[in-house]
Amino acid sequence: MQELQRTTRESKHATERTAILAAVVPEKAHPFVLEELDLDEPREDEVLVRVVATGICHTDLTTPI
């Protein structure tokens, strides 16, 4: 299984950089594309939640948008 999140430190004096591998749909009706993105640090009024599992219902695949 591919590691979906990597955290690296650029230096002791720089802010922490979190790189994530995200499934992105670049345009409507196009397939997902995996892209590595930089995740900003949470703002003061935000929290960072780690998702370890998810699911999809068959109706999500058949319901027209």
PDB file as gemmi writes it, atoms N, CA and C in Angstrom:
CRYST1    1.000    1.000    1.000  90.00  90.00  90.00 P 1                      
ATOM      1  N   MET A   1       0.846  -1.182   0.000  1.00  0.00           N  
ATOM      2  CA  MET A   1       0.000   0.000   0.000  1.00  0.00           C  
ATOM      3  C   MET A   1       0.889   1.242   0.000  1.00  0.00           C  
ATOM      4  N   GLN A   2       0.475   2.241  -0.732  1.00  0.00           N  
ATOM      5  CA  GLN A   2       1.259   3.464  -0.861  1.00  0.00           C  
ATOM      6  C   GLN A   2       1.034   4.371   0.341  1.00  0.00           C  
ATOM      7  N   GLU A   3       2.117   4.960   0.830  1.00  0.00           N  
ATOM      8  CA  GLU A   3       2.018   5.909   1.943  1.00  0.00           C  
ATOM      9  C   GLU A   3       1.369   7.183   1.428  1.00  0.00           C  
ATOM     10  N   LEU A   4       0.273   7.608   2.045  1.00  0.00           N  
ATOM     11  CA  LEU A   4      -0.481   8.741   1.549  1.00  0.00           C  
ATOM     12  C   LEU A   4      -0.093  10.060   2.181  1.00  0.00           C  
ATOM     13  N   GLN A   5       0.631  10.035   3.263  1.00  0.00           N  
ATOM     14  CA  GLN A   5       1.020  11.298   3.886  1.00  0.00           C  
ATOM     15  C   GLN A   5       2.455  11.212   4.364  1.00  0.00           C  
ATOM     16  N   ARG A   6       3.224  12.238   4.030  1.00  0.00           N  
ATOM     17  CA  ARG A   6       4.603  12.321   4.486  1.00  0.00           C  
ATOM     18  C   ARG A   6       4.806  13.681   5.137  1.00  0.00           C  
ATOM     19  N   THR A   7       5.500  13.708   6.236  1.00  0.00           N  
ATOM     20  CA  THR A   7       5.820  14.976   6.893  1.00  0.00           C  
ATOM     21  C   THR A   7       7.326  15.142   6.867  1.00  0.00           C  
ATOM     22  N   THR A   8       7.788  16.301   6.415  1.00  0.00           N  
ATOM     23  CA  THR A   8       9.217  16.571   6.396  1.00  0.00           C  
ATOM     24  C   THR A   8       9.476  17.909   7.058  1.00  0.00           C  
ATOM     25  N   ARG A   9      10.652  18.051   7.636  1.00  0.00           N  
ATOM     26  CA  ARG A   9      11.071  19.333   8.205  1.00  0.00           C  
ATOM     27  C   ARG A   9      12.152  19.893   7.302  1.00  0.00           C  
ATOM     28  N   GLU A  10      11.933  21.119   6.823  1.00  0.00           N  
ATOM     29  CA  GLU A  10      12.903  21.736   5.930  1.00  0.00           C  
ATOM     30  C   GLU A  10      14.153  22.173   6.692  1.00  0.00           C  
ATOM     31  N   SER A  11      13.999  22.715   7.887  1.00  0.00           N  
ATOM     32  CA  SER A  11      15.126  23.074   8.744  1.00  0.00           C  
ATOM     33  C   SER A  11      14.583  23.307  10.149  1.00  0.00           C  
ATOM     34  N   LYS A  12      15.477  23.473  11.093  1.00  0.00           N  
ATOM     35  CA  LYS A  12      15.048  23.719  12.467  1.00  0.00           C  
ATOM     36  C   LYS A  12      14.345  25.058  12.605  1.00  0.00           C  
ATOM     37  N   HIS A  13      14.666  26.011  11.718  1.00  0.00           N  
ATOM     38  CA  HIS A  13      14.115  27.355  11.827  1.00  0.00           C  
ATOM     39  C   HIS A  13      12.930  27.595  10.907  1.00  0.00           C  
ATOM     40  N   ALA A  14      12.655  26.670  10.008  1.00  0.00           N  
ATOM     41  CA  ALA A  14      11.537  26.840   9.076  1.00  0.00           C  
ATOM     42  C   ALA A  14      10.298  26.179   9.653  1.00  0.00           C  
ATOM     43  N   THR A  15       9.157  26.528   9.124  1.00  0.00           N  
ATOM     44  CA  THR A  15       7.923  25.894   9.567  1.00  0.00           C  
ATOM     45  C   THR A  15       7.850  24.482   9.014  1.00  0.00           C  
ATOM     46  N   GLU A  16       7.083  23.641   9.671  1.00  0.00           N  
ATOM     47  CA  GLU A  16       6.938  22.265   9.244  1.00  0.00           C  
ATOM     48  C   GLU A  16       6.130  22.208   7.953  1.00  0.00           C  
ATOM     49  N   ARG A  17       6.563  21.378   7.016  1.00  0.00           N  
ATOM     50  CA  ARG A  17       5.889  21.223   5.725  1.00  0.00           C  
ATOM     51  C   ARG A  17       5.280  19.835   5.671  1.00  0.00           C  
ATOM     52  N   THR A  18       3.999  19.746   5.370  1.00  0.00           N  
ATOM     53  CA  THR A  18       3.337  18.464   5.238  1.00  0.00           C  
ATOM     54  C   THR A  18       2.934  18.273   3.792  1.00  0.00           C  
ATOM     55  N   ALA A  19       3.489  17.243   3.160  1.00  0.00           N  
ATOM     56  CA  ALA A  19       3.133  16.908   1.788  1.00  0.00           C  
ATOM     57  C   ALA A  19       2.135  15.758   1.834  1.00  0.00           C  
ATOM     58  N   ILE A  20       1.069  15.880   1.058  1.00  0.00           N  
ATOM     59  CA  ILE A  20       0.061  14.827   1.008  1.00  0.00           C  
ATOM     60  C   ILE A  20      -0.111  14.373  -0.434  1.00  0.00           C  
ATOM     61  N   LEU A  21      -0.540  13.145  -0.616  1.00  0.00           N  
ATOM     62  CA  LEU A  21      -0.888  12.622  -1.927  1.00  0.00           C  
ATOM     63  C   LEU A  21      -2.407  12.648  -1.993  1.00  0.00           C  
ATOM     64  N   ALA A  22      -2.942  13.460  -2.894  1.00  0.00           N  
ATOM     65  CA  ALA A  22      -4.381  13.674  -2.960  1.00  0.00           C  
ATOM     66  C   ALA A  22      -4.946  13.161  -4.281  1.00  0.00           C  
ATOM     67  N   ALA A  23      -6.131  12.582  -4.222  1.00  0.00           N  
ATOM     68  CA  ALA A  23      -6.869  12.201  -5.431  1.00  0.00           C  
ATOM     69  C   ALA A  23      -7.696  13.411  -5.836  1.00  0.00           C  
ATOM     70  N   VAL A  24      -7.365  14.011  -6.975  1.00  0.00           N  
ATOM     71  CA  VAL A  24      -7.967  15.256  -7.425  1.00  0.00           C  
ATOM     72  C   VAL A  24      -8.707  15.008  -8.739  1.00  0.00           C  
ATOM     73  N   VAL A  25      -9.893  15.595  -8.866  1.00  0.00           N  
ATOM     74  CA  VAL A  25     -10.624  15.573 -10.132  1.00  0.00           C  
ATOM     75  C   VAL A  25     -10.403  16.937 -10.775  1.00  0.00           C  
ATOM     76  N   PRO A  26      -9.560  17.011 -11.820  1.00  0.00           N  
ATOM     77  CA  PRO A  26      -9.195  18.307 -12.377  1.00  0.00           C  
ATOM     78  C   PRO A  26     -10.337  19.025 -13.093  1.00  0.00           C  
ATOM     79  N   GLU A  27     -11.251  18.287 -13.672  1.00  0.00           N  
ATOM     80  CA  GLU A  27     -12.390  18.870 -14.373  1.00  0.00           C  
ATOM     81  C   GLU A  27     -13.601  17.964 -14.213  1.00  0.00           C  
ATOM     82  N   LYS A  28     -14.773  18.531 -14.386  1.00  0.00           N  
ATOM     83  CA  LYS A  28     -16.007  17.765 -14.278  1.00  0.00           C  
ATOM     84  C   LYS A  28     -15.997  16.607 -15.280  1.00  0.00           C  
ATOM     85  N   ALA A  29     -16.408  15.449 -14.819  1.00  0.00           N  
ATOM     86  CA  ALA A  29     -16.523  14.227 -15.622  1.00  0.00           C  
ATOM     87  C   ALA A  29     -15.167  13.664 -16.049  1.00  0.00           C  
ATOM     88  N   HIS A  30     -14.092  14.035 -15.365  1.00  0.00           N  
ATOM     89  CA  HIS A  30     -12.768  13.476 -15.628  1.00  0.00           C  
ATOM     90  C   HIS A  30     -12.403  12.529 -14.502  1.00  0.00           C  
ATOM     91  N   PRO A  31     -11.483  11.604 -14.754  1.00  0.00           N  
ATOM     92  CA  PRO A  31     -11.079  10.665 -13.696  1.00  0.00           C  
ATOM     93  C   PRO A  31     -10.186  11.344 -12.644  1.00  0.00           C  
ATOM     94  N   PHE A  32     -10.054  10.668 -11.510  1.00  0.00           N  
ATOM     95  CA  PHE A  32      -9.155  11.145 -10.457  1.00  0.00           C  
ATOM     96  C   PHE A  32      -7.714  11.103 -10.953  1.00  0.00           C  
ATOM     97  N   VAL A  33      -6.920  12.062 -10.482  1.00  0.00           N  
ATOM     98  CA  VAL A  33      -5.487  12.115 -10.754  1.00  0.00           C  
ATOM     99  C   VAL A  33      -4.795  12.263  -9.399  1.00  0.00           C  
ATOM    100  N   LEU A  34      -3.745  11.473  -9.158  1.00  0.00           N  
ATOM    101  CA  LEU A  34      -3.005  11.600  -7.913  1.00  0.00           C  
ATOM    102  C   LEU A  34      -2.002  12.735  -8.042  1.00  0.00           C  
ATOM    103  N   GLU A  35      -2.062  13.684  -7.099  1.00  0.00           N  
ATOM    104  CA  GLU A  35      -1.162  14.830  -7.100  1.00  0.00           C  
ATOM    105  C   GLU A  35      -0.573  15.004  -5.704  1.00  0.00           C  
ATOM    106  N   GLU A  36       0.707  15.346  -5.640  1.00  0.00           N  
ATOM    107  CA  GLU A  36       1.313  15.671  -4.353  1.00  0.00           C  
ATOM    108  C   GLU A  36       1.092  17.153  -4.100  1.00  0.00           C  
ATOM    109  N   LEU A  37       0.500  17.470  -2.951  1.00  0.00           N  
ATOM    110  CA  LEU A  37       0.168  18.842  -2.587  1.00  0.00           C  
ATOM    111  C   LEU A  37       0.791  19.186  -1.245  1.00  0.00           C  
ATOM    112  N   ASP A  38       1.061  20.461  -1.033  1.00  0.00           N  
ATOM    113  CA  ASP A  38       1.514  20.938   0.272  1.00  0.00           C  
ATOM    114  C   ASP A  38       0.298  21.305   1.101  1.00  0.00           C  
ATOM    115  N   LEU A  39       0.238  20.778   2.300  1.00  0.00           N  
ATOM    116  CA  LEU A  39      -0.867  21.054   3.200  1.00  0.00           C  
ATOM    117  C   LEU A  39      -0.456  22.169   4.147  1.00  0.00           C  
ATOM    118  N   ASP A  40      -1.199  23.265   4.136  1.00  0.00           N  
ATOM    119  CA  ASP A  40      -0.908  24.377   5.042  1.00  0.00           C  
ATOM    120  C   ASP A  40      -1.148  23.954   6.485  1.00  0.00           C  
ATOM    121  N   GLU A  41      -0.421  24.576   7.384  1.00  0.00           N  
ATOM    122  CA  GLU A  41      -0.652  24.345   8.807  1.00  0.00           C  
ATOM    123  C   GLU A  41      -2.051  24.863   9.153  1.00  0.00           C  
ATOM    124  N   PRO A  42      -2.751  24.198  10.073  1.00  0.00           N  
ATOM    125  CA  PRO A  42      -4.085  24.676  10.465  1.00  0.00           C  
ATOM    126  C   PRO A  42      -4.012  26.082  11.047  1.00  0.00           C  
ATOM    127  N   ARG A  43      -5.026  26.880  10.725  1.00  0.00           N  
ATOM    128  CA  ARG A  43      -5.120  28.215  11.319  1.00  0.00           C  
ATOM    129  C   ARG A  43      -5.550  28.075  12.776  1.00  0.00           C  
ATOM    130  N   GLU A  44      -5.603  29.179  13.470  1.00  0.00           N  
ATOM    131  CA  GLU A  44      -5.945  29.173  14.891  1.00  0.00           C  
ATOM    132  C   GLU A  44      -7.345  28.604  15.145  1.00  0.00           C  
ATOM    133  N   ASP A  45      -8.268  28.806  14.201  1.00  0.00           N  
ATOM    134  CA  ASP A  45      -9.651  28.335  14.375  1.00  0.00           C  
ATOM    135  C   ASP A  45      -9.922  27.018  13.640  1.00  0.00           C  
ATOM    136  N   GLU A  46      -8.866  26.266  13.267  1.00  0.00           N  
ATOM    137  CA  GLU A  46      -9.008  25.004  12.549  1.00  0.00           C  
ATOM    138  C   GLU A  46      -8.309  23.873  13.305  1.00  0.00           C  
ATOM    139  N   VAL A  47      -8.675  22.651  12.952  1.00  0.00           N  
ATOM    140  CA  VAL A  47      -7.987  21.470  13.471  1.00  0.00           C  
ATOM    141  C   VAL A  47      -7.624  20.581  12.289  1.00  0.00           C  
ATOM    142  N   LEU A  48      -6.592  19.774  12.450  1.00  0.00           N  
ATOM    143  CA  LEU A  48      -6.177  18.826  11.429  1.00  0.00           C  
ATOM    144  C   LEU A  48      -6.647  17.448  11.860  1.00  0.00           C  
ATOM    145  N   VAL A  49      -7.436  16.798  11.014  1.00  0.00           N  
ATOM    146  CA  VAL A  49      -7.984  15.480  11.321  1.00  0.00           C  
ATOM    147  C   VAL A  49      -7.358  14.463  10.378  1.00  0.00           C  
ATOM    148  N   ARG A  50      -6.819  13.386  10.924  1.00  0.00           N  
ATOM    149  CA  ARG A  50      -6.242  12.323  10.107  1.00  0.00           C  
ATOM    150  C   ARG A  50      -7.325  11.288   9.823  1.00  0.00           C  
ATOM    151  N   VAL A  51      -7.623  11.080   8.557  1.00  0.00           N  
ATOM    152  CA  VAL A  51      -8.621  10.094   8.142  1.00  0.00           C  
ATOM    153  C   VAL A  51      -7.878   8.790   7.869  1.00  0.00           C  
ATOM    154  N   VAL A  52      -8.277   7.728   8.543  1.00  0.00           N  
ATOM    155  CA  VAL A  52      -7.592   6.446   8.360  1.00  0.00           C  
ATOM    156  C   VAL A  52      -8.404   5.465   7.528  1.00  0.00           C  
ATOM    157  N   ALA A  53      -9.689   5.747   7.321  1.00  0.00           N  
ATOM    158  CA  ALA A  53     -10.515   4.871   6.497  1.00  0.00           C  
ATOM    159  C   ALA A  53     -11.718   5.654   5.981  1.00  0.00           C  
ATOM    160  N   THR A  54     -12.240   5.219   4.873  1.00  0.00           N  
ATOM    161  CA  THR A  54     -13.429   5.834   4.304  1.00  0.00           C  
ATOM    162  C   THR A  54     -14.144   4.800   3.453  1.00  0.00           C  
ATOM    163  N   GLY A  55     -15.330   5.108   3.044  1.00  0.00           N  
ATOM    164  CA  GLY A  55     -16.089   4.181   2.212  1.00  0.00           C  
ATOM    165  C   GLY A  55     -16.934   4.924   1.208  1.00  0.00           C  
ATOM    166  N   ILE A  56     -17.516   4.179   0.299  1.00  0.00           N  
ATOM    167  CA  ILE A  56     -18.390   4.768  -0.705  1.00  0.00           C  
ATOM    168  C   ILE A  56     -19.575   3.815  -0.906  1.00  0.00           C  
ATOM    169  N   CYS A  57     -20.728   4.383  -1.089  1.00  0.00           N  
ATOM    170  CA  CYS A  57     -21.947   3.596  -1.312  1.00  0.00           C  
ATOM    171  C   CYS A  57     -22.168   3.442  -2.811  1.00  0.00           C  
ATOM    172  N   HIS A  58     -22.729   2.338  -3.221  1.00  0.00           N  
ATOM    173  CA  HIS A  58     -22.973   2.130  -4.651  1.00  0.00           C  
ATOM    174  C   HIS A  58     -23.892   3.201  -5.234  1.00  0.00           C  
ATOM    175  N   THR A  59     -24.751   3.813  -4.397  1.00  0.00           N  
ATOM    176  CA  THR A  59     -25.630   4.851  -4.912  1.00  0.00           C  
ATOM    177  C   THR A  59     -24.854   6.133  -5.240  1.00  0.00           C  
ATOM    178  N   ASP A  60     -23.691   6.314  -4.613  1.00  0.00           N  
ATOM    179  CA  ASP A  60     -22.845   7.444  -4.951  1.00  0.00           C  
ATOM    180  C   ASP A  60     -22.350   7.346  -6.394  1.00  0.00           C  
ATOM    181  N   LEU A  61     -22.202   6.127  -6.891  1.00  0.00           N  
ATOM    182  CA  LEU A  61     -21.703   5.907  -8.238  1.00  0.00           C  
ATOM    183  C   LEU A  61     -22.802   5.993  -9.289  1.00  0.00           C  
ATOM    184  N   THR A  62     -24.058   5.791  -8.886  1.00  0.00           N  
ATOM    185  CA  THR A  62     -25.143   5.749  -9.859  1.00  0.00           C  
ATOM    186  C   THR A  62     -26.068   6.960  -9.812  1.00  0.00           C  
ATOM    187  N   THR A  63     -25.949   7.799  -8.789  1.00  0.00           N  
ATOM    188  CA  THR A  63     -26.820   8.962  -8.664  1.00  0.00           C  
ATOM    189  C   THR A  63     -26.326  10.070  -9.581  1.00  0.00           C  
ATOM    190  N   PRO A  64     -27.174  10.560 -10.504  1.00  0.00           N  
ATOM    191  CA  PRO A  64     -26.731  11.630 -11.401  1.00  0.00           C  
ATOM    192  C   PRO A  64     -26.520  12.938 -10.642  1.00  0.00           C  
ATOM    193  N   ILE A  65     -25.585  13.719 -11.123  1.00  0.00           N  
ATOM    194  CA  ILE A  65     -25.284  15.002 -10.483  1.00  0.00           C  
ATOM    195  C   ILE A  65     -26.099  16.096 -11.134  1.00  0.00           C  
TER     196      ILE A  65                                                      
END                                                                             
